């Protein structure tokens, strides 16, 4: 049984090393929009000290990423990876979804309500 645990740790270590050798940047951010086909907009927030005042400020930047299966939704936290240019703005691909957002049912405004009539 100890051999099985050792093998899984070894496999995980090899997987991490394989990911490191690609040399591609990996960012974690929040999906802002998925209204395009196979494309999501991811907002990445970074903390940085102001050069003069030394106060920590947050810098936000949006990245367009390729989502082949249209599986990411607004509010999800995702990991994106640098890739070759796929279009005018897309230079990133969706690697995986870190955390899904809670699904909130959409409210249909016109469905069966006669308020004010």
Order of alpha helices (4+ residues) and beta strands (2+ residues): alpha-beta-beta-beta-beta-beta
